[in-house]
């Protein structure tokens, strides 16, 4: 009997076609539920409007329904100039579908770094596309039209898919689009991946140099006024969830408590760095040697940032996927309880239970302070639990298509 031959790549093509369909479906459902709410696509409108402004007005013109300023490097304007402006609903759905597909790519890449089988990666990535919008950071990124999910995919795919010689290109590109992913260059240096760090810096520098030639006015203005300290980012803002924002709100911004805030933040920073270092050290000889420190670093960067809006925390999605994999192997009730608490914190949106979005943040009651601190508290708990669990789960044998060495 003749054997039916399968064309190479058919299964992979079918999978990603299904992934794209799932991303579009979830994006459409999200549009139907949220499109009438105030603030829908606020950031995407800023990107699209800013991309079509003249050079001298890119960073000075109030944009969108709330009069926000364009605060990304000029190359981001080039990216969004590729999108049409005459069909805003279609662009919104399309952008969110791309973001959800990027989320799947990030989850798939993180599990590849962890040595998971292809079937496990496929199921987890599809599940993430459907379930992750329940997490506040992912839903908020979709709601305002942010690009953090795309940046996350660039970083994760860089380390999971590129050969050793090319690693760092994705991180460099992500940093050129938005400076925040530059924290992963520090991650590469801290984990002694000097070649990848140099590649990332070289890619970022090359893109910035090209933009300086193409858009000299915008580039000069960005680095002179916005490159280091973007405007309009008060740490006490209720939308910011960093540890520093929690301390500012808890001390009601009092000038006489500035030293106390600084000391407490320094202690928190030292503790967080020690937890990330412990995760790195305890997973060094396991299949999680790259992905666990990477995810811990991403969450720690959000926790220790001067401000951290909800959509910064999108790395919680692949982190929870990895932690669920650990829970499956550890079979620990305590670990399961920690995961349940973290998921609850990232889905409950407790900061809006009693506090209206634009209320004076320095006049919160103790209960309201606790409610608005759920995300950073849950992140600190998760990092501590990861430091405990790191290295305890059995080493997973690497599949045939395991990620390349990241050294």
C-alpha positions as CSV (number, residue, x, y, z in Angstrom):
1,X,0.0,0.0,0.0
2,X,1.4,3.4,-0.9
3,X,2.4,5.7,1.9
4,X,1.1,9.2,1.9
5,X,3.9,11.7,2.3
6,X,3.4,14.8,4.3
7,X,4.9,17.9,2.8
8,X,7.6,19.5,5.1
9,X,6.2,22.3,7.2
10,X,2.6,21.4,6.7
11,X,1.9,20.8,10.4
12,X,3.7,24.0,11.4
13,X,1.8,26.0,8.8
14,X,-1.5,24.6,10.0
15,X,-0.7,25.4,13.6
16,X,0.2,29.0,12.9
17,X,-2.8,29.4,10.7
18,X,-4.9,28.2,13.6
19,X,-3.0,30.5,16.0
20,X,-3.7,33.5,13.7
21,X,-7.4,32.5,13.5
22,X,-7.5,32.3,17.4
23,X,-5.8,35.7,17.7
24,X,-8.3,37.4,15.2
25,X,-11.3,35.8,17.0
26,X,-10.2,37.0,20.4
27,X,-9.4,40.4,19.0
28,X,-12.8,40.7,17.5
29,X,-14.5,39.6,20.7
30,X,-12.5,42.1,22.7
31,X,-13.5,44.8,20.3
32,X,-17.2,44.0,20.6
33,X,-17.0,44.1,24.4
34,X,-14.7,47.0,25.0
35,X,-14.8,49.4,22.0
36,X,-17.5,51.7,23.5
37,X,-15.5,52.2,26.7
38,X,-13.7,55.5,27.4
39,X,-10.0,55.2,26.6
40,X,-10.4,52.6,23.9
41,X,-7.2,52.6,21.8
42,X,-5.9,55.7,23.5
43,X,-2.2,54.9,22.9
44,X,-2.7,53.5,19.4
45,X,-4.5,56.8,18.4
46,X,-1.5,58.7,19.7
47,X,0.9,56.5,17.7
48,X,-1.1,56.8,14.5
49,X,-1.7,60.5,14.7
50,X,2.0,61.2,15.7
51,X,3.3,59.1,12.8
52,X,1.7,61.5,10.3
53,X,2.8,64.8,12.0
54,X,5.5,67.0,10.4
55,X,9.0,66.7,11.9
56,X,8.9,69.7,14.1
57,X,5.6,68.8,15.7
58,X,6.1,65.1,16.6
59,X,7.0,65.6,20.2
60,X,5.1,68.8,21.0
61,X,1.6,68.2,19.7
62,X,-1.1,66.9,22.1
63,X,-2.6,63.8,20.5
64,X,-5.6,61.5,21.0
65,X,-8.7,62.1,23.0
66,X,-6.7,63.0,26.2
67,X,-4.0,65.2,24.6
68,X,-1.1,62.9,25.2
69,X,2.4,63.4,23.8
70,X,4.3,61.0,21.5
71,X,7.1,59.7,23.7
72,X,8.8,56.9,21.7
73,X,11.9,57.1,19.5
74,X,11.3,58.3,15.9
75,X,11.6,54.8,14.5
76,X,8.3,53.9,16.3
77,X,6.7,56.7,14.2
78,X,8.0,55.0,11.1
79,X,6.4,51.7,12.2
80,X,3.0,53.1,12.8
81,X,3.1,55.2,9.6
82,X,2.7,51.9,7.8
83,X,-0.8,51.5,9.3
84,X,-3.8,53.2,7.7
85,X,-5.8,55.8,9.5
86,X,-9.1,55.8,7.6
87,X,-10.4,52.5,9.1
88,X,-9.7,52.9,12.8
89,X,-11.9,49.9,13.9
90,X,-10.2,47.5,11.4
91,X,-6.8,48.8,12.4
92,X,-7.6,48.3,16.1
93,X,-8.7,44.7,15.6
94,X,-5.8,44.0,13.3
95,X,-3.3,45.5,15.8
96,X,-4.7,43.5,18.7
97,X,-4.7,40.3,16.6
98,X,-1.0,40.9,15.9
99,X,-0.4,41.5,19.6
100,X,-2.1,38.3,20.5
101,X,-0.1,36.4,17.9
102,X,3.0,38.0,19.4
103,X,1.9,36.8,22.8
104,X,1.6,33.2,21.5
105,X,5.1,33.5,20.0
106,X,6.5,34.7,23.3
107,X,4.9,31.9,25.3
108,X,6.0,29.4,22.6
109,X,9.6,30.8,22.8
110,X,9.8,30.8,26.6
111,X,8.7,27.1,26.7
112,X,11.3,26.3,24.0
113,X,13.9,27.9,26.2
114,X,12.6,25.6,29.0
115,X,13.0,22.5,26.9
116,X,9.3,21.8,26.5
117,X,8.1,19.5,23.8
118,X,6.6,21.0,20.7
119,X,3.1,19.8,21.5
120,X,3.3,21.4,25.0
121,X,4.4,24.7,23.5
122,X,1.5,24.6,20.9
123,X,-1.2,23.9,23.5
124,X,0.2,26.5,26.0
125,X,0.5,29.2,23.3
126,X,-3.0,28.7,22.1
127,X,-4.4,28.6,25.6
128,X,-2.5,31.9,26.3
129,X,-4.2,33.6,23.4
130,X,-7.6,32.7,24.8
131,X,-7.0,33.0,28.5
132,X,-4.4,35.8,28.9
133,X,-6.8,38.7,28.2
134,X,-8.3,37.9,31.6
135,X,-5.0,39.1,33.1
136,X,-5.2,42.9,33.6
137,X,-1.8,43.7,32.0
138,X,-2.6,41.8,28.8
139,X,-6.2,43.2,28.6
140,X,-5.0,46.7,29.3
141,X,-2.4,46.4,26.6
142,X,-5.1,45.4,24.2
143,X,-7.5,48.0,25.4
144,X,-5.2,51.0,24.9
145,X,-3.5,49.5,21.8
146,X,0.0,49.3,23.3
147,X,3.0,47.5,21.7
148,X,4.4,45.8,24.8
149,X,3.2,42.3,23.6
150,X,5.1,42.8,20.3
151,X,8.2,43.9,22.2
152,X,8.0,40.9,24.5
153,X,7.9,38.6,21.5
154,X,10.9,40.3,20.0
155,X,12.9,39.6,23.2
156,X,11.7,36.1,23.8
157,X,12.1,35.0,20.1
158,X,15.6,36.6,20.1
159,X,16.8,34.2,22.8
160,X,14.8,31.2,21.8
161,X,15.0,31.1,18.0
162,X,18.0,33.0,16.7
163,X,21.4,31.3,16.4
164,X,24.1,32.3,18.9
165,X,25.8,34.7,16.5
166,X,22.6,36.7,15.9
167,X,21.2,36.8,19.5
168,X,20.7,40.3,20.6
169,X,19.2,41.6,17.3
170,X,15.6,41.3,18.6
171,X,16.5,43.0,21.9
172,X,18.2,45.8,20.0
173,X,15.2,46.3,17.7
174,X,12.8,46.3,20.7
175,X,15.0,48.9,22.5
176,X,15.0,51.1,19.3
177,X,11.2,51.0,19.3
178,X,10.8,51.7,23.0
179,X,13.7,52.3,25.4
180,X,12.3,50.1,28.2
181,X,13.5,46.8,26.7
182,X,17.0,48.1,27.2
183,X,16.8,46.4,30.6
184,X,17.3,43.1,28.8
185,X,20.7,44.3,27.6
186,X,21.6,44.6,31.3
187,X,20.2,41.1,31.7
188,X,22.6,39.8,29.0
189,X,25.5,41.5,30.7
190,X,24.5,40.2,34.1
191,X,24.3,36.6,32.8
192,X,27.7,37.0,31.0
193,X,26.2,36.9,27.5
194,X,28.6,39.6,26.3
195,X,28.4,38.9,22.6
196,X,24.6,39.0,22.6
197,X,24.7,42.3,24.6
198,X,27.2,43.8,22.2
199,X,24.9,42.7,19.3
200,X,21.9,44.3,20.9
201,X,23.7,47.6,21.5
202,X,25.1,47.5,18.0
203,X,21.6,46.9,16.5
204,X,20.1,49.7,18.6
205,X,22.9,52.1,17.7
206,X,22.7,51.3,14.0
207,X,18.9,51.9,13.9
208,X,19.3,55.1,15.9
209,X,22.0,56.3,13.5
210,X,19.8,55.6,10.5
211,X,16.9,57.5,12.2
212,X,19.3,60.4,12.9
213,X,20.0,60.7,9.2
214,X,16.3,60.2,8.1
215,X,14.7,62.2,10.9
216,X,17.4,64.5,12.4
217,X,14.9,67.0,13.9
218,X,12.8,64.4,15.7
219,X,15.9,62.4,16.8
220,X,17.6,65.4,18.3
221,X,14.4,66.5,20.1
222,X,13.8,63.0,21.5
223,X,17.2,62.6,23.0
224,X,17.3,66.2,24.2
225,X,14.0,66.2,26.0
226,X,12.4,62.7,26.2
227,X,15.0,60.1,26.0
228,X,15.7,59.8,29.7
229,X,12.7,61.2,31.6
230,X,9.4,61.2,29.7
231,X,7.0,63.8,30.8
232,X,3.7,63.3,32.5
233,X,4.6,60.2,34.5
234,X,4.0,61.1,38.2
235,X,4.8,58.1,40.4
236,X,1.7,58.6,42.6
237,X,-0.6,58.1,39.6
238,X,-3.1,55.4,40.3
239,X,-2.3,53.7,37.0
240,X,1.3,53.2,38.1
241,X,2.0,49.9,40.0
242,X,5.7,50.0,40.8
243,X,7.1,49.6,44.3
244,X,8.2,53.3,44.2
245,X,4.6,54.4,43.4
246,X,3.3,52.3,46.3
247,X,5.7,54.0,48.7
248,X,4.9,57.5,47.4
249,X,1.1,56.8,47.8
250,X,1.6,55.2,51.2
251,X,3.5,58.2,52.6
252,X,1.1,60.6,50.9
253,X,4.0,62.2,49.0
254,X,5.2,64.0,52.1
255,X,8.6,65.8,51.7
256,X,9.6,65.0,55.2
257,X,9.3,61.3,54.5
258,X,11.5,61.4,51.3
259,X,14.5,59.8,53.1
260,X,12.3,57.0,54.5
261,X,10.8,56.3,51.1
262,X,14.3,56.1,49.6
263,X,15.6,53.8,52.3
264,X,12.6,51.5,52.0
265,X,12.9,51.4,48.2
266,X,16.6,50.6,48.5
267,X,15.8,47.6,50.8
268,X,13.1,46.4,48.4
269,X,15.5,46.7,45.4
270,X,18.2,44.7,47.2
271,X,15.7,42.0,48.2
272,X,14.4,41.8,44.6
273,X,17.8,41.6,43.1
274,X,18.8,38.8,45.6
275,X,15.6,36.9,44.6
276,X,16.4,37.1,40.9
277,X,20.0,36.1,41.6
278,X,18.8,33.1,43.6
279,X,16.6,32.1,40.7
280,X,19.5,32.3,38.3
281,X,21.8,30.4,40.6
282,X,19.4,27.6,41.4
283,X,18.3,27.0,37.8
284,X,21.9,27.1,36.4
285,X,22.2,23.4,35.8
286,X,18.5,22.8,34.8
287,X,16.5,23.2,31.6
288,X,15.2,26.5,33.0
289,X,18.6,28.1,33.1
290,X,17.7,30.8,30.6
291,X,14.0,31.3,30.8
292,X,13.5,31.4,34.6
293,X,16.0,34.3,35.2
294,X,14.7,36.1,32.0
295,X,11.1,36.1,33.3
296,X,12.2,37.0,36.8
297,X,14.3,39.9,35.5
298,X,11.3,41.2,33.4
299,X,9.0,41.2,36.4
300,X,11.7,42.7,38.7
301,X,12.3,45.5,36.2
302,X,8.6,46.4,36.4
303,X,8.6,46.3,40.1
304,X,11.6,48.6,40.5
305,X,10.8,51.0,37.7
306,X,10.0,54.7,38.7
307,X,6.5,54.2,37.2
308,X,5.0,51.0,35.8
309,X,1.7,51.1,34.0
310,X,-0.5,48.0,34.0
311,X,0.5,47.1,30.4
312,X,4.2,46.9,31.4
313,X,3.5,43.7,33.3
314,X,2.6,41.6,30.2
315,X,5.5,39.3,31.1
316,X,3.3,37.8,33.8
317,X,1.6,35.7,31.1
318,X,4.6,33.5,30.1
319,X,5.8,33.5,33.7
320,X,2.5,32.0,34.8
321,X,2.8,29.4,32.1
322,X,6.2,28.4,33.3
323,X,5.1,28.4,36.9
324,X,2.1,26.1,36.0
325,X,4.6,23.7,34.4
326,X,6.6,23.8,37.7
327,X,3.4,23.2,39.7
328,X,2.7,20.1,37.5
329,X,6.1,18.6,38.3
330,X,6.3,19.7,42.0
331,X,2.8,18.7,43.0
332,X,3.1,21.2,45.9
333,X,-0.1,22.5,47.5
334,X,1.7,25.6,48.8
335,X,3.0,26.3,45.3
336,X,-0.5,25.9,43.9
337,X,-1.8,28.3,46.5
338,X,0.8,31.0,45.6
339,X,-0.1,30.6,41.9
340,X,-3.9,31.0,42.7
341,X,-3.2,34.1,44.8
342,X,-1.0,35.7,42.0
343,X,-3.6,34.9,39.3
344,X,-6.3,36.4,41.5
345,X,-4.3,39.6,42.0
346,X,-3.7,40.0,38.3
347,X,-7.3,39.4,37.3
348,X,-9.3,41.0,40.1
349,X,-8.5,44.6,39.3
350,X,-8.9,45.5,43.0
351,X,-7.5,49.0,42.5
352,X,-10.9,50.0,41.1
353,X,-13.0,48.4,43.9
354,X,-13.3,51.6,45.9
355,X,-11.1,54.1,44.0
356,X,-12.2,56.0,41.0
357,X,-9.4,56.2,38.3
358,X,-8.7,60.0,38.6
359,X,-9.1,60.5,42.3
360,X,-6.3,62.2,44.2
361,X,-3.9,59.3,44.8
362,X,-2.2,60.9,47.8
363,X,-5.3,60.8,49.9
364,X,-6.0,57.1,49.9
365,X,-7.1,55.2,53.0
366,X,-5.1,52.2,54.2
367,X,-7.6,49.8,52.6
368,X,-7.4,51.7,49.3
369,X,-3.6,51.6,49.5
370,X,-3.7,47.8,49.8
371,X,-6.2,47.5,46.9
372,X,-4.0,49.6,44.7
373,X,-0.9,47.6,45.6
374,X,-2.1,44.2,44.5
375,X,0.1,43.8,41.4
376,X,3.5,44.7,43.0
377,X,2.7,42.7,46.1
378,X,1.7,39.7,44.0
379,X,4.9,40.1,41.9
380,X,7.1,40.1,45.0
381,X,5.3,37.0,46.3
382,X,5.8,35.3,42.9
383,X,9.5,36.1,42.8
384,X,10.0,34.7,46.3
385,X,8.1,31.6,45.4
386,X,10.1,31.2,42.2
387,X,13.3,31.5,44.2
388,X,12.1,28.7,46.5
389,X,10.9,26.4,43.6
390,X,13.8,27.1,41.2
391,X,15.9,24.0,40.7
392,X,13.4,21.7,42.7
393,X,11.5,20.6,39.6
394,X,13.1,17.7,37.7
395,X,15.4,18.6,34.8
396,X,13.4,18.2,31.6
397,X,15.3,16.4,28.8
398,X,15.7,18.8,25.9
399,X,13.7,17.9,22.7
400,X,15.3,17.6,19.3
401,X,14.5,21.2,18.5
402,X,15.6,22.7,21.8
403,X,16.6,26.4,21.9
404,X,20.2,27.2,20.8
405,X,22.7,28.0,23.5
406,X,22.4,31.6,24.7
407,X,26.0,32.3,25.7
